[in-house]
Amino acid sequence: EEFAQYCLAALSAASSLRSKAAVRRLVTLTLAGVRPVD
């Protein structure tokens, strides 16, 4: 449930962004949040 909320929050944030660069930054940040730490 926590992971689903994380993903939904990221998608909601993406809908309010105005540039492709901002969306790319958000995607990068979101993916970093779900990657395992080495």
Phi, psi and omega in degrees: 000319180296319179296318179298319178296320178300312181295317179296322178296319179295317178295321178297319179295321182298327182292341181262358182280146186258346183231155177296325180297319179294321178296317178300318179297318179295318178298316178300314180295317180297315179295324177298327181288340181254353178284142177292149179273131179280000000 
